[in-house]
Amino acid sequence: MAPAPGGGRRLPLRPAGHRPGSGSRGLVRLDVPALLLLAGRSRAHDTRKVAARAAEWLPRARVTVLPDATHHTLPHRDPAELNSRLTDFLNGR
C-alpha cells in the first residue's frame, strides 16, 4: 500500500473481503441507529433510491429529506433545521 501524503498510511477504500464487482452484495446490514440526511434537490444522488437502499441496509436508520437543499448546500441551506434534526437524533427523539 502506498504511503499517503505527509507520510501516513492510506487506508483501503473497500472493506476487507470485498470482491470486485460484488456491489451491494459485499455490504453487511448494520443494526445500529443512523441518521441519513438527504438533499431533496440533489443532482448528485437520487434521493428516493438512496432512501430505499438505506432502509434495506440500515434497518434502524431515520431518513430525513431536506426538500430545498442541494447536495452542496445541505450543510448551510437551513442551519436551524439541520441542527434540530441532528440534536433530535442525538438525544434519542
MARBA-250375 format. One record per residue (C-alpha): residue number from 0; residue in one letter; x negated, z, y. Coordinates in nm, 4 decimals, always signed. Layout:
! residues N
<r><i>NUM</i><aa>A</aa><east>X</east><up>Z</up><north>Y</north></r>
...
***
This chain:
! residues 93
<r><i>0</i><aa>M</aa><east>+0.0000</east><up>+0.0000</up><north>+0.0000</north></r>
<r><i>1</i><aa>A</aa><east>-0.1485</east><up>-0.0988</up><north>+0.3378</north></r>
<r><i>2</i><aa>P</aa><east>-0.2100</east><up>+0.1723</up><north>+0.5941</north></r>
<r><i>3</i><aa>A</aa><east>+0.0343</east><up>+0.1956</up><north>+0.8822</north></r>
<r><i>4</i><aa>P</aa><east>-0.0801</east><up>+0.1522</up><north>+1.2436</north></r>
<r><i>5</i><aa>G</aa><east>-0.2597</east><up>+0.4669</up><north>+1.3527</north></r>
<r><i>6</i><aa>G</aa><east>-0.3983</east><up>+0.5361</up><north>+1.0055</north></r>
<r><i>7</i><aa>G</aa><east>-0.0842</east><up>+0.6827</up><north>+0.8433</north></r>
<r><i>8</i><aa>R</aa><east>+0.0618</east><up>+0.5697</up><north>+0.5121</north></r>
<r><i>9</i><aa>R</aa><east>+0.3529</east><up>+0.3289</up><north>+0.5027</north></r>
<r><i>10</i><aa>L</aa><east>+0.6491</east><up>+0.4440</up><north>+0.3007</north></r>
<r><i>11</i><aa>P</aa><east>+0.8181</east><up>+0.1958</up><north>+0.0684</north></r>
<r><i>12</i><aa>L</aa><east>+1.1273</east><up>+0.0335</up><north>+0.2160</north></r>
<r><i>13</i><aa>R</aa><east>+1.3174</east><up>+0.0482</up><north>-0.1119</north></r>
<r><i>14</i><aa>P</aa><east>+1.3879</east><up>+0.3489</up><north>-0.3302</north></r>
<r><i>15</i><aa>A</aa><east>+1.1798</east><up>+0.3972</up><north>-0.6421</north></r>
<r><i>16</i><aa>G</aa><east>+1.3200</east><up>+0.1988</up><north>-0.9320</north></r>
<r><i>17</i><aa>H</aa><east>+1.4770</east><up>-0.0667</up><north>-0.7094</north></r>
<r><i>18</i><aa>R</aa><east>+1.4910</east><up>-0.4033</up><north>-0.8793</north></r>
<r><i>19</i><aa>P</aa><east>+1.4633</east><up>-0.7148</up><north>-0.6618</north></r>
<r><i>20</i><aa>G</aa><east>+1.7971</east><up>-0.8907</up><north>-0.6464</north></r>
<r><i>21</i><aa>S</aa><east>+1.9899</east><up>-0.5830</up><north>-0.7605</north></r>
<r><i>22</i><aa>G</aa><east>+2.1752</east><up>-0.5480</up><north>-0.4285</north></r>
<r><i>23</i><aa>S</aa><east>+2.4133</east><up>-0.2529</up><north>-0.4203</north></r>
<r><i>24</i><aa>R</aa><east>+2.3703</east><up>-0.2033</up><north>-0.7955</north></r>
<r><i>25</i><aa>G</aa><east>+2.0410</east><up>-0.0330</up><north>-0.7126</north></r>
<r><i>26</i><aa>L</aa><east>+2.2162</east><up>+0.2271</up><north>-0.4974</north></r>
<r><i>27</i><aa>V</aa><east>+2.3342</east><up>+0.5676</up><north>-0.6061</north></r>
<r><i>28</i><aa>R</aa><east>+2.6576</east><up>+0.7221</up><north>-0.4844</north></r>
<r><i>29</i><aa>L</aa><east>+2.5842</east><up>+1.0154</up><north>-0.2567</north></r>
<r><i>30</i><aa>D</aa><east>+2.8269</east><up>+1.3044</up><north>-0.2820</north></r>
<r><i>31</i><aa>V</aa><east>+2.7379</east><up>+1.4650</up><north>+0.0496</north></r>
<r><i>32</i><aa>P</aa><east>+2.9197</east><up>+1.4904</up><north>+0.3817</north></r>
<r><i>33</i><aa>A</aa><east>+2.8273</east><up>+1.1966</up><north>+0.6035</north></r>
<r><i>34</i><aa>L</aa><east>+2.9419</east><up>+1.0680</up><north>+0.9390</north></r>
<r><i>35</i><aa>L</aa><east>+2.9385</east><up>+0.6938</up><north>+0.9879</north></r>
<r><i>36</i><aa>L</aa><east>+2.9908</east><up>+0.5848</up><north>+1.3483</north></r>
<r><i>37</i><aa>L</aa><east>+3.0689</east><up>+0.2156</up><north>+1.3782</north></r>
<r><i>38</i><aa>A</aa><east>+3.0882</east><up>-0.0088</up><north>+1.6809</north></r>
<r><i>39</i><aa>G</aa><east>+3.4244</east><up>-0.1833</up><north>+1.6910</north></r>
<r><i>40</i><aa>R</aa><east>+3.2849</east><up>-0.4815</up><north>+1.8827</north></r>
<r><i>41</i><aa>S</aa><east>+2.9584</east><up>-0.5163</up><north>+1.6913</north></r>
<r><i>42</i><aa>R</aa><east>+2.8340</east><up>-0.8683</up><north>+1.6315</north></r>
<r><i>43</i><aa>A</aa><east>+2.5578</east><up>-0.7347</up><north>+1.4050</north></r>
<r><i>44</i><aa>H</aa><east>+2.7893</east><up>-0.5907</up><north>+1.1383</north></r>
<r><i>45</i><aa>D</aa><east>+3.1417</east><up>-0.6491</up><north>+1.0100</north></r>
<r><i>46</i><aa>T</aa><east>+3.2946</east><up>-0.3084</up><north>+1.0739</north></r>
<r><i>47</i><aa>R</aa><east>+3.5594</east><up>-0.3439</up><north>+0.8008</north></r>
<r><i>48</i><aa>K</aa><east>+3.3022</east><up>-0.4393</up><north>+0.5370</north></r>
<r><i>49</i><aa>V</aa><east>+3.0689</east><up>-0.1567</up><north>+0.6343</north></r>
<r><i>50</i><aa>A</aa><east>+3.3556</east><up>+0.0953</up><north>+0.6243</north></r>
<r><i>51</i><aa>A</aa><east>+3.4688</east><up>-0.0315</up><north>+0.2830</north></r>
<r><i>52</i><aa>R</aa><east>+3.1153</east><up>-0.0149</up><north>+0.1427</north></r>
<r><i>53</i><aa>A</aa><east>+3.0715</east><up>+0.3353</up><north>+0.2849</north></r>
<r><i>54</i><aa>A</aa><east>+3.3910</east><up>+0.4526</up><north>+0.1144</north></r>
<r><i>55</i><aa>E</aa><east>+3.2549</east><up>+0.3186</up><north>-0.2145</north></r>
<r><i>56</i><aa>W</aa><east>+2.9048</east><up>+0.4668</up><north>-0.1936</north></r>
<r><i>57</i><aa>L</aa><east>+2.9660</east><up>+0.7733</up><north>+0.0227</north></r>
<r><i>58</i><aa>P</aa><east>+3.2937</east><up>+0.9244</up><north>-0.1028</north></r>
<r><i>59</i><aa>R</aa><east>+3.2737</east><up>+1.2199</up><north>+0.1380</north></r>
<r><i>60</i><aa>A</aa><east>+3.1958</east><up>+1.0059</up><north>+0.4425</north></r>
<r><i>61</i><aa>R</aa><east>+3.4014</east><up>+1.0247</up><north>+0.7558</north></r>
<r><i>62</i><aa>V</aa><east>+3.4163</east><up>+0.6754</up><north>+0.9051</north></r>
<r><i>63</i><aa>T</aa><east>+3.4798</east><up>+0.6549</up><north>+1.2776</north></r>
<r><i>64</i><aa>V</aa><east>+3.5125</east><up>+0.3326</up><north>+1.4731</north></r>
<r><i>65</i><aa>L</aa><east>+3.4470</east><up>+0.3441</up><north>+1.8460</north></r>
<r><i>66</i><aa>P</aa><east>+3.6554</east><up>+0.0390</up><north>+1.9391</north></r>
<r><i>67</i><aa>D</aa><east>+3.4949</east><up>-0.0576</up><north>+2.2716</north></r>
<r><i>68</i><aa>A</aa><east>+3.1339</east><up>-0.0123</up><north>+2.1620</north></r>
<r><i>69</i><aa>T</aa><east>+2.8982</east><up>-0.2867</up><north>+2.0511</north></r>
<r><i>70</i><aa>H</aa><east>+2.6040</east><up>-0.2496</up><north>+1.8147</north></r>
<r><i>71</i><aa>H</aa><east>+2.3727</east><up>-0.1934</up><north>+2.1124</north></r>
<r><i>72</i><aa>T</aa><east>+2.5996</east><up>+0.0128</up><north>+2.3384</north></r>
<r><i>73</i><aa>L</aa><east>+2.7162</east><up>+0.2628</up><north>+2.0769</north></r>
<r><i>74</i><aa>P</aa><east>+2.4851</east><up>+0.5455</up><north>+2.1925</north></r>
<r><i>75</i><aa>H</aa><east>+2.5842</east><up>+0.5243</up><north>+2.5597</north></r>
<r><i>76</i><aa>R</aa><east>+2.9187</east><up>+0.3421</up><north>+2.5871</north></r>
<r><i>77</i><aa>D</aa><east>+3.1219</east><up>+0.6652</up><north>+2.5864</north></r>
<r><i>78</i><aa>P</aa><east>+2.8802</east><up>+0.9586</up><north>+2.5559</north></r>
<r><i>79</i><aa>A</aa><east>+3.1557</east><up>+1.2223</up><north>+2.5734</north></r>
<r><i>80</i><aa>E</aa><east>+3.3481</east><up>+1.0618</up><north>+2.2848</north></r>
<r><i>81</i><aa>L</aa><east>+3.0318</east><up>+1.0170</up><north>+2.0798</north></r>
<r><i>82</i><aa>N</aa><east>+2.9284</east><up>+1.3782</up><north>+2.1424</north></r>
<r><i>83</i><aa>S</aa><east>+3.2757</east><up>+1.5007</up><north>+2.0480</north></r>
<r><i>84</i><aa>R</aa><east>+3.2682</east><up>+1.3102</up><north>+1.7169</north></r>
<r><i>85</i><aa>L</aa><east>+2.9192</east><up>+1.4378</up><north>+1.6358</north></r>
<r><i>86</i><aa>T</aa><east>+2.9898</east><up>+1.8023</up><north>+1.7188</north></r>
<r><i>87</i><aa>D</aa><east>+3.3210</east><up>+1.7985</up><north>+1.5300</north></r>
<r><i>88</i><aa>F</aa><east>+3.1427</east><up>+1.6668</up><north>+1.2221</north></r>
<r><i>89</i><aa>L</aa><east>+2.8530</east><up>+1.9111</up><north>+1.2503</north></r>
<r><i>90</i><aa>N</aa><east>+3.0948</east><up>+2.2011</up><north>+1.2988</north></r>
<r><i>91</i><aa>G</aa><east>+3.2912</east><up>+2.1016</up><north>+0.9886</north></r>
<r><i>92</i><aa>R</aa><east>+3.6044</east><up>+1.9913</up><north>+1.1739</north></r>
***
